Amino acid sequence: MISTSADLTRFYETLLRGSLLPPHQLKEMKTTTPVPGAPNTAYGLGLIDHTLSCGRHVWGHDGGIHGSTSTAATTADGRHALALNFNADWTGDPETVMEAEFCGE
């Protein structure tokens, strides 16, 4: 699949706004279990719930391969979203970018 950051943003906005799946399926995706060793992070069915330092919860997913890291995060209502890609997995910190975007820090 080939997509852009705009595609990822649009996907997560649509998903979290409830326009993509029936409500019961989205609820199942958002039923989470804490991730051992990852503070403030819980995993559902393909969705990660992460609590930022300002207390804001964002939903999304991340991933990568050698030399590339991608992260997509969206507020629970789907109104504020971010997708990013670092072309080298050692050049940036997605957490810092999410903190700046969603917490204003």
C-alpha positions as CSV (number, residue, x, y, z in Angstrom):
1,M,0.0,0.0,0.0
2,I,1.3,3.5,-0.8
3,S,-0.1,6.3,1.3
4,T,0.8,9.7,2.5
5,S,0.7,11.4,5.9
6,A,-2.5,13.1,4.6
7,D,-4.0,9.7,3.9
8,L,-3.2,8.4,7.4
9,T,-4.6,11.5,9.0
10,R,-7.8,11.3,7.0
11,F,-8.2,7.5,7.8
12,Y,-7.8,8.1,11.6
13,E,-10.0,11.1,11.6
14,T,-12.7,9.1,9.8
15,L,-12.3,6.1,12.1
16,L,-12.4,8.0,15.4
17,R,-15.3,10.2,14.3
18,G,-17.3,7.0,13.9
19,S,-17.8,7.3,10.1
20,L,-15.9,4.2,9.1
21,L,-17.2,1.3,11.3
22,P,-20.4,0.6,13.3
23,P,-20.2,1.9,16.9
24,H,-19.8,-1.5,18.4
25,Q,-16.8,-2.4,16.3
26,L,-15.1,0.9,17.1
27,K,-15.8,0.3,20.8
28,E,-14.1,-3.1,20.5
29,M,-11.1,-1.5,18.9
30,K,-10.9,0.9,21.8
31,T,-11.1,-1.7,24.5
32,T,-7.5,-1.8,25.6
33,T,-4.9,-3.6,27.7
34,P,-1.9,-1.8,29.2
35,V,1.4,-2.3,27.3
36,P,4.1,-3.7,29.7
37,G,7.1,-1.4,29.6
38,A,5.3,1.4,27.7
39,P,4.1,3.9,30.3
40,N,0.7,5.6,29.6
41,T,0.1,3.3,26.7
42,A,-2.6,0.7,26.1
43,Y,-3.4,-1.4,23.1
44,G,-6.7,-2.4,21.6
45,L,-7.6,-4.1,18.3
46,G,-5.2,-2.2,16.0
47,L,-5.5,1.0,18.0
48,I,-3.1,2.4,20.6
49,D,-4.3,4.7,23.3
50,H,-1.5,6.9,24.6
51,T,-1.8,9.5,27.3
52,L,0.5,12.5,26.8
53,S,2.1,14.5,29.6
54,C,-0.7,17.1,29.5
55,G,-3.3,14.4,30.1
56,R,-4.7,14.3,26.6
57,H,-5.4,10.9,25.2
58,V,-4.6,10.2,21.5
59,W,-5.5,7.2,19.5
60,G,-3.5,5.8,16.6
61,H,-0.7,3.5,15.7
62,D,3.0,3.5,14.8
63,G,5.4,1.4,13.1
64,G,8.6,1.3,11.1
65,I,11.3,-0.6,9.4
66,H,15.1,0.0,9.4
67,G,15.5,3.6,8.3
68,S,11.9,4.7,8.7
69,T,9.5,5.5,11.5
70,S,5.8,6.5,11.1
71,T,3.3,7.5,13.7
72,A,-0.4,8.5,13.4
73,A,-2.3,10.0,16.3
74,T,-5.8,11.4,16.7
75,T,-7.9,12.8,19.5
76,A,-10.8,10.6,20.6
77,D,-13.3,12.8,18.7
78,G,-11.2,12.6,15.5
79,R,-11.1,16.4,15.2
80,H,-7.3,16.8,15.7
81,A,-5.0,14.5,14.0
82,L,-1.3,14.1,13.2
83,A,0.6,11.7,10.9
84,L,4.4,11.9,10.6
85,N,7.3,9.9,9.1
86,F,10.9,10.2,9.9
87,N,13.0,9.0,6.9
88,A,15.6,7.7,9.3
89,D,14.6,6.0,12.5
90,W,17.4,7.7,14.5
91,T,16.8,11.3,13.5
92,G,13.7,12.3,15.5
93,D,11.4,11.5,18.4
94,P,7.7,11.0,17.5
95,E,6.8,11.5,21.2
96,T,8.3,15.0,21.1
97,V,6.3,15.9,18.0
98,M,3.1,14.6,19.5
99,E,3.6,16.5,22.7
100,A,4.2,19.7,20.7
101,E,1.1,19.1,18.5
102,F,-1.4,18.0,21.1
103,C,-0.1,19.7,24.3
104,G,1.4,22.8,22.8
105,E,4.9,22.1,24.3
